[in-house]
Amino acid sequence: MKIEAAVEAIVFASPQPISLTEIVELLEAEESVTTQEVHQSLLALQKHYETRKGGICLRIFDGTAAQFQTTEPYQDLMQRMFSKRPRPLSRAAQETLAIAAYRQPVTRADIEFIRGVDAGSILKNLLERDLIQCVGRKDDAGRPLLFGTTEEFLRVYGLSSLADLMPIESFQPERDKLEKAFDRIDAFEEEMASDTSTPPEAGIVF
């Protein structure tokens, strides 16, 4: 069995990004193969499809998972083909998602402090769309949930990893203003943590 061809078939058949570990496990049923061999096969396939300049390409996410995707010139065509698509994210949802992406892991309280409005319904929407996920709990009063982005977030926005996010300096407000806002959040959280008269929260309610 040719490993590169087998890897290509597996990634093509997978409906979502498939990890190198999963590919290795599938191939081990036929013959011994290492993660390095699978990774090299993916890189070779990625180069092949880039050189081919066709309608699909192979994306490798953060070096740990891969998926075939439509190339940019044909994305509008795919949108017409799959006309029943989820409603686009609202501006409020995009702002919330941006905060989660750049400040993760982030709590609901952090997001609401930055935006100045309740974020419960928006977080629920982003969770349902698999753009964010719960990544743990903060060691603080009430142990609030911490949110971060997902592999689906990378796929939707065409990123290989979070390192591909545009520098925060390219947005407004300027970085120093954001840092001051984050400092205010940290000061506020420290004040709340030291206020023993405030009962701990039971958790986040959407």
LINHU-V419472 format. One record per residue. N is the residue number from 1. RES is the residue in one letter. PSI is psi in degrees with one decimal (* if undefined). Layout:
# LINHU-V419472
n->N res->RES psi->PSI
n->N res->RES psi->PSI
This chain:
# LINHU-V419472
n->1 res->M psi->130.2
n->2 res->K psi->119.3
n->3 res->I psi->-45.0
n->4 res->E psi->-41.6
n->5 res->A psi->-38.6
n->6 res->A psi->-42.4
n->7 res->V psi->-43.0
n->8 res->E psi->-44.6
n->9 res->A psi->-40.5
n->10 res->I psi->-48.0
n->11 res->V psi->-39.2
n->12 res->F psi->-38.5
n->13 res->A psi->-15.5
n->14 res->S psi->129.1
n->15 res->P psi->-12.5
n->16 res->Q psi->169.1
n->17 res->P psi->131.6
n->18 res->I psi->136.8
n->19 res->S psi->158.6
n->20 res->L psi->-37.5
n->21 res->T psi->-42.6
n->22 res->E psi->-40.4
n->23 res->I psi->-43.9
n->24 res->V psi->-44.1
n->25 res->E psi->-39.2
n->26 res->L psi->-40.4
n->27 res->L psi->-28.3
n->28 res->E psi->-16.8
n->29 res->A psi->-22.4
n->30 res->E psi->-45.6
n->31 res->E psi->164.8
n->32 res->S psi->131.1
n->33 res->V psi->145.9
n->34 res->T psi->162.2
n->35 res->T psi->-37.0
n->36 res->Q psi->-40.3
n->37 res->E psi->-40.6
n->38 res->V psi->-43.3
n->39 res->H psi->-42.7
n->40 res->Q psi->-36.9
n->41 res->S psi->-41.0
n->42 res->L psi->-42.2
n->43 res->L psi->-39.6
n->44 res->A psi->-41.9
n->45 res->L psi->-40.6
n->46 res->Q psi->-44.8
n->47 res->K psi->-39.7
n->48 res->H psi->-46.2
n->49 res->Y psi->-29.3
n->50 res->E psi->-42.7
n->51 res->T psi->-35.7
n->52 res->R psi->-31.6
n->53 res->K psi->47.6
n->54 res->G psi->-152.2
n->55 res->G psi->-8.8
n->56 res->I psi->157.6
n->57 res->C psi->165.2
n->58 res->L psi->119.6
n->59 res->R psi->134.3
n->60 res->I psi->117.7
n->61 res->F psi->113.2
n->62 res->D psi->23.5
n->63 res->G psi->8.2
n->64 res->T psi->-11.5
n->65 res->A psi->159.0
n->66 res->A psi->155.0
n->67 res->Q psi->144.4
n->68 res->F psi->138.5
n->69 res->Q psi->160.5
n->70 res->T psi->139.5
n->71 res->T psi->158.2
n->72 res->E psi->-43.0
n->73 res->P psi->-18.8
n->74 res->Y psi->12.4
n->75 res->Q psi->-38.5
n->76 res->D psi->-37.7
n->77 res->L psi->-41.8
n->78 res->M psi->-33.8
n->79 res->Q psi->-38.9
n->80 res->R psi->-35.6
n->81 res->M psi->-42.3
n->82 res->F psi->72.7
n->83 res->S psi->-27.9
n->84 res->K psi->83.8
n->85 res->R psi->154.9
n->86 res->P psi->151.1
n->87 res->R psi->142.8
n->88 res->P psi->154.0
n->89 res->L psi->139.7
n->90 res->S psi->166.1
n->91 res->R psi->-39.2
n->92 res->A psi->-40.1
n->93 res->A psi->-39.2
n->94 res->Q psi->-39.0
n->95 res->E psi->-43.9
n->96 res->T psi->-42.8
n->97 res->L psi->-38.2
n->98 res->A psi->-41.3
n->99 res->I psi->-43.5
n->100 res->A psi->-38.8
n->101 res->A psi->-43.0
n->102 res->Y psi->-22.1
n->103 res->R psi->1.6
n->104 res->Q psi->146.6
n->105 res->P psi->140.9
n->106 res->V psi->147.1
n->107 res->T psi->165.5
n->108 res->R psi->-39.4
n->109 res->A psi->-39.6
n->110 res->D psi->-47.6
n->111 res->I psi->-44.7
n->112 res->E psi->-32.9
n->113 res->F psi->-40.8
n->114 res->I psi->-44.2
n->115 res->R psi->-23.5
n->116 res->G psi->11.4
n->117 res->V psi->163.2
n->118 res->D psi->139.6
n->119 res->A psi->7.1
n->120 res->G psi->-52.2
n->121 res->S psi->-33.8
n->122 res->I psi->-43.5
n->123 res->L psi->-39.3
n->124 res->K psi->-42.6
n->125 res->N psi->-43.8
n->126 res->L psi->-35.6
n->127 res->L psi->-42.7
n->128 res->E psi->-32.5
n->129 res->R psi->-0.7
n->130 res->D psi->31.2
n->131 res->L psi->-25.1
n->132 res->I psi->164.8
n->133 res->Q psi->160.0
n->134 res->C psi->127.1
n->135 res->V psi->5.3
n->136 res->G psi->-165.8
n->137 res->R psi->146.1
n->138 res->K psi->139.1
n->139 res->D psi->76.8
n->140 res->D psi->172.6
n->141 res->A psi->127.2
n->142 res->G psi->-10.7
n->143 res->R psi->63.9
n->144 res->P psi->153.1
n->145 res->L psi->146.5
n->146 res->L psi->136.4
n->147 res->F psi->146.4
n->148 res->G psi->170.8
n->149 res->T psi->169.2
n->150 res->T psi->175.6
n->151 res->E psi->-33.6
n->152 res->E psi->-37.6
n->153 res->F psi->-46.2
n->154 res->L psi->-42.8
n->155 res->R psi->-46.9
n->156 res->V psi->-39.5
n->157 res->Y psi->9.8
n->158 res->G psi->38.1
n->159 res->L psi->142.5
n->160 res->S psi->-31.3
n->161 res->S psi->172.2
n->162 res->L psi->-21.1
n->163 res->A psi->-18.3
n->164 res->D psi->-3.4
n->165 res->L psi->142.2
n->166 res->M psi->141.8
n->167 res->P psi->138.7
n->168 res->I psi->-22.3
n->169 res->E psi->-18.7
n->170 res->S psi->-5.0
n->171 res->F psi->164.8
n->172 res->Q psi->143.0
n->173 res->P psi->171.5
n->174 res->E psi->161.2
n->175 res->R psi->-40.0
n->176 res->D psi->-33.1
n->177 res->K psi->-38.7
n->178 res->L psi->-42.3
n->179 res->E psi->-38.7
n->180 res->K psi->-38.9
n->181 res->A psi->-42.3
n->182 res->F psi->-36.8
n->183 res->D psi->-39.8
n->184 res->R psi->-38.5
n->185 res->I psi->-47.5
n->186 res->D psi->-41.6
n->187 res->A psi->-40.7
n->188 res->F psi->-42.9
n->189 res->E psi->-38.5
n->190 res->E psi->-39.5
n->191 res->E psi->-41.8
n->192 res->M psi->-36.9
n->193 res->A psi->-32.0
n->194 res->S psi->-10.9
n->195 res->D psi->95.6
n->196 res->T psi->-11.7
n->197 res->S psi->-14.1
n->198 res->T psi->118.3
n->199 res->P psi->142.4
n->200 res->P psi->146.6
n->201 res->E psi->148.7
n->202 res->A psi->-18.2
n->203 res->G psi->-179.7
n->204 res->I psi->132.7
n->205 res->V psi->122.9
n->206 res->F psi->*
